[in-house]
Amino acid sequence: MANDDVTAVIACFNYGRYLREAADSVLGQGGRLIVVDDGSTDAETHAALAALPADVEIVRQENRGVCDARNAGLALVTTPYAIVVDADDRLAPGALAAMRAPLDADPGLGFAYGTMRFFGAWEGELRFPDYDPYRLLYRHTIGLSALMRREVAEDTGGFDPAFETYEDWELWLNALAHGWRGRRVDAVTLDYRRHPATSKLGEDRRLYRRHYAALRRKHAALYARAGELAREGGVGPLQRTVYRWFWGARPVPARLEGFLHRRLFARSG
């Protein structure tokens, strides 16, 4: 099939009610699939895993967290391309074809990503800006489910568990540190499920400054190249100052940011 050189990795912990949707969104586009059961304990998830198609590779491990589970799946990928999808999300129709197009055209490109579309408790699209290495230092604008070359996962070692809620941002920074660049495609590539009354945004914001500081420590050599990376992306001195101040410090209070997101994306009925 057209995308049989793509392997998706789905880590699942007690998300059996959503797993088949996520799996079908990959298989329906011709991709291969590895599902890592991260020590699920509920019968619904056990049944969902047992009901997956026979060609889905299932890996079972004790509960060690989502980063470890994703890495266990990525270590088994043998295809040229890989993508990680959360068990409660879905690849949008046509996503693999849209993201692989720039990778097929440019062998030096590391990964590609598109627009996120909310469903569930929220609705609407979150349009990420074009890839820019300087802006990536201060703001995560890529998301988890980018299509990457297998070598990106091999070079970086995958997801660092030390970064918890910002592990995908750290991955793309690590990719940049290893010389890889990305590209945004103008297409919806991920359907992102928002759960009712979720507190994830608030939790992420409470951890933000601590993890941002940890990112700067781990990738100090990369942040020392900020001026070089700004010139690569064409970001001028004033833009650098404003961008670094606003997104680095992230001065908008978490409660206000959450309110604005809910006003923008939450369903009205």
C-alpha positions as CSV (number, residue, x, y, z in Angstrom):
1,M,0.0,0.0,0.0
2,A,1.0,3.6,-0.4
3,N,2.1,4.1,3.2
4,D,3.5,0.7,4.1
5,D,6.8,2.3,4.7
6,V,5.3,4.3,7.6
7,T,5.0,2.8,11.1
8,A,2.8,4.4,13.8
9,V,3.4,3.8,17.5
10,I,0.5,4.1,19.9
11,A,1.1,3.9,23.6
12,C,-2.0,2.8,25.5
13,F,-2.7,2.8,29.2
14,N,-6.4,2.1,30.1
15,Y,-7.6,3.9,26.9
16,G,-9.3,1.0,25.4
17,R,-12.5,2.9,24.7
18,Y,-10.7,5.0,22.1
19,L,-8.0,2.7,20.9
20,R,-9.8,1.2,17.9
21,E,-10.5,4.7,16.5
22,A,-6.8,5.6,16.7
23,A,-5.7,2.3,15.2
24,D,-8.2,2.5,12.3
25,S,-7.0,6.1,11.5
26,V,-3.6,4.6,10.8
27,L,-4.5,1.4,9.2
28,G,-7.0,3.1,6.9
29,Q,-4.2,5.1,5.4
30,G,-2.0,2.0,4.8
31,G,0.4,2.5,7.6
32,R,1.8,-0.2,9.8
33,L,1.0,-0.1,13.5
34,I,2.7,-1.0,16.8
35,V,0.6,-0.7,20.0
36,V,2.4,-0.6,23.3
37,D,0.3,-1.6,26.2
38,D,1.8,0.2,29.1
39,G,0.5,-2.1,31.8
40,S,-3.2,-1.4,31.3
41,T,-5.4,-2.8,34.1
42,D,-9.0,-2.4,33.0
43,A,-11.0,-5.1,31.2
44,E,-12.2,-2.7,28.4
45,T,-8.6,-2.0,27.3
46,H,-7.7,-5.7,27.4
47,A,-10.6,-6.5,25.2
48,A,-9.8,-3.7,22.8
49,L,-6.2,-4.9,22.5
50,A,-7.4,-8.5,21.8
51,A,-9.8,-7.2,19.1
52,L,-7.1,-5.3,17.1
53,P,-6.4,-6.7,13.6
54,A,-3.9,-9.5,13.4
55,D,-1.3,-7.5,11.6
56,V,-1.0,-5.0,14.4
57,E,2.1,-5.6,16.5
58,I,1.2,-5.5,20.2
59,V,3.9,-5.0,22.8
60,R,3.1,-5.5,26.5
61,Q,5.1,-4.1,29.4
62,E,4.7,-3.1,33.0
63,N,3.5,0.4,33.5
64,R,6.5,2.7,33.0
65,G,5.0,5.8,31.6
66,V,4.1,7.1,28.2
67,C,7.7,8.1,27.2
68,D,9.1,4.7,27.9
69,A,6.1,3.1,26.1
70,R,6.6,5.2,23.0
71,N,10.3,4.6,23.0
72,A,9.7,0.8,23.3
73,G,7.6,1.0,20.1
74,L,10.0,3.3,18.3
75,A,12.8,0.8,19.0
76,L,10.9,-1.8,16.9
77,V,10.4,0.5,13.9
78,T,12.1,-0.8,10.7
79,T,10.4,1.4,8.1
80,P,11.9,4.6,6.8
81,Y,9.2,6.8,8.5
82,A,7.6,6.7,11.9
83,I,4.9,8.7,13.7
84,V,3.6,8.6,17.3
85,V,-0.1,9.0,17.9
86,D,-1.9,9.2,21.3
87,A,-4.4,6.4,22.0
88,D,-7.3,8.9,22.3
89,D,-6.5,10.8,19.1
90,R,-6.8,10.1,15.4
91,L,-4.8,10.8,12.3
92,A,-6.9,12.9,10.0
93,P,-7.8,11.4,6.6
94,G,-5.0,11.9,4.2
95,A,-2.5,13.0,6.9
96,L,0.2,10.5,6.0
97,A,0.2,11.4,2.3
98,A,0.3,15.1,3.2
99,M,3.2,14.8,5.6
100,R,5.3,12.4,3.6
101,A,5.2,14.6,0.5
102,P,7.9,17.0,1.6
103,L,10.0,14.2,3.2
104,D,9.9,12.3,-0.1
105,A,11.0,15.4,-2.0
106,D,13.8,16.4,0.4
107,P,16.0,13.6,1.8
108,G,17.6,16.1,4.3
109,L,14.3,17.0,5.9
110,G,13.8,15.3,9.3
111,F,10.0,15.6,9.9
112,A,6.8,17.2,8.8
113,Y,3.6,18.3,10.7
114,G,0.3,20.0,10.0
115,T,-2.7,21.5,11.6
116,M,-4.4,20.1,14.7
117,R,-8.2,19.9,14.8
118,F,-10.0,19.6,18.1
119,F,-13.0,17.2,18.6
120,G,-14.9,16.2,21.7
121,A,-15.3,18.9,24.3
122,W,-13.6,21.5,22.0
123,E,-13.9,22.2,18.3
124,G,-11.9,24.2,15.9
125,E,-8.4,24.1,14.3
126,L,-5.1,25.1,15.9
127,R,-2.9,26.3,13.0
128,F,0.8,26.1,13.8
129,P,3.2,28.5,12.1
130,D,5.8,27.5,9.6
131,Y,8.8,25.7,11.1
132,D,11.4,28.1,12.5
133,P,14.4,26.9,14.5
134,Y,14.7,30.1,16.5
135,R,11.1,30.2,17.5
136,L,11.2,26.5,18.5
137,L,13.7,27.5,21.3
138,Y,11.0,29.5,23.0
139,R,7.6,28.0,21.9
140,H,6.4,24.5,21.1
141,T,4.6,24.8,17.7
142,I,4.9,21.3,16.3
143,G,2.9,18.9,18.5
144,L,3.4,15.2,19.1
145,S,2.2,13.6,15.9
146,A,4.7,14.7,13.3
147,L,5.9,12.2,10.6
148,M,9.6,11.7,11.1
149,R,12.4,9.7,9.5
150,R,13.4,6.8,11.6
151,E,16.8,8.2,12.0
152,V,15.4,11.2,14.0
153,A,14.2,8.8,16.7
154,E,17.5,6.9,16.6
155,D,19.7,10.0,16.8
156,T,17.7,11.6,19.7
157,G,16.9,8.4,21.6
158,G,13.2,9.3,21.5
159,F,11.3,10.8,24.3
160,D,13.0,11.9,27.5
161,P,10.8,11.0,30.6
162,A,12.3,13.9,32.5
163,F,10.2,16.3,30.6
164,E,6.7,14.8,31.3
165,T,4.2,17.1,29.7
166,Y,6.7,18.8,27.4
167,E,8.4,15.6,26.1
168,D,7.4,16.3,22.5
169,W,8.9,19.8,22.6
170,E,12.1,18.4,23.9
171,L,12.2,15.8,21.1
172,W,12.0,18.4,18.4
173,L,14.6,20.5,20.1
174,N,16.8,17.4,20.4
175,A,16.3,16.8,16.7
176,L,17.4,20.4,16.0
177,A,20.5,19.8,18.1
178,H,21.3,16.8,15.9
179,G,20.9,18.8,12.7
180,W,17.4,17.9,11.7
181,R,14.8,20.5,10.5
182,G,11.1,20.2,10.0
183,R,8.4,21.6,7.7
184,R,4.8,22.5,8.2
185,V,2.2,21.3,5.6
186,D,-1.0,23.2,5.0
187,A,-3.4,20.4,6.0
188,V,-5.2,19.0,9.0
189,T,-3.1,16.0,10.1
190,L,-4.4,15.3,13.6
191,D,-7.8,15.0,15.3
192,Y,-7.0,15.9,18.9
193,R,-9.6,14.7,21.4
194,R,-10.4,17.2,24.2
195,H,-12.0,15.5,27.2
196,P,-14.7,17.3,29.2
197,A,-13.5,19.3,32.2
198,T,-9.9,18.4,31.4
199,S,-7.3,20.2,33.6
200,K,-4.3,19.3,31.4
201,L,-3.8,22.8,30.1
202,G,-3.6,24.1,33.7
203,E,-1.4,21.3,34.8
204,D,0.9,21.9,31.8
205,R,1.2,25.6,32.6
206,R,2.0,25.0,36.2
207,L,4.9,22.9,35.1
208,Y,6.0,25.2,32.3
209,R,8.7,27.3,33.8
210,R,10.3,24.4,35.5
211,H,10.5,22.4,32.3
212,Y,11.5,25.4,30.2
213,A,14.5,25.9,32.5
214,A,15.3,22.2,32.2
215,L,15.2,22.4,28.4
216,R,17.6,25.3,28.5
217,R,20.0,23.3,30.7
218,K,19.9,20.1,28.7
219,H,20.2,22.0,25.4
220,A,22.5,24.8,26.5
221,A,24.7,24.5,23.4
222,L,21.6,24.9,21.2
223,Y,20.3,28.0,23.1
224,A,23.9,29.4,22.8
225,R,23.3,29.4,19.0
226,A,20.1,31.4,19.2
227,G,21.5,34.3,17.1
228,E,22.6,31.9,14.4
229,L,19.3,30.2,14.4
230,A,17.4,33.5,14.2
231,R,19.4,34.5,11.1
232,E,18.6,31.1,9.6
233,G,14.9,31.8,10.0
234,G,15.1,35.5,9.1
235,V,14.0,36.7,12.6
236,G,15.2,40.3,13.2
237,P,16.6,41.7,16.5
238,L,13.3,43.3,17.7
239,Q,11.3,40.2,16.9
240,R,13.8,38.1,18.8
241,T,13.5,40.3,21.9
242,V,9.7,40.3,21.8
243,Y,9.4,36.6,21.0
244,R,12.0,35.5,23.6
245,W,10.3,37.7,26.3
246,F,6.7,36.7,25.6
247,W,7.1,33.0,25.0
248,G,10.1,32.4,27.1
249,A,8.6,34.0,30.2
250,R,5.0,33.3,29.2
251,P,3.7,36.1,31.3
252,V,0.0,35.6,30.6
253,P,-1.4,33.9,33.8
254,A,-2.4,30.3,33.4
255,R,-6.0,30.9,34.4
256,L,-6.4,33.7,31.8
257,E,-4.8,31.6,29.1
258,G,-7.1,28.7,29.9
259,F,-10.1,31.0,29.8
260,L,-9.1,32.3,26.4
261,H,-8.6,28.8,25.0
262,R,-12.0,27.7,26.3
263,R,-13.7,30.8,24.8
264,L,-12.0,30.1,21.5
265,F,-12.4,26.4,21.2
266,A,-15.0,25.0,23.6
267,R,-18.3,23.8,22.2
268,S,-21.2,26.0,22.9
269,G,-23.7,23.3,23.4
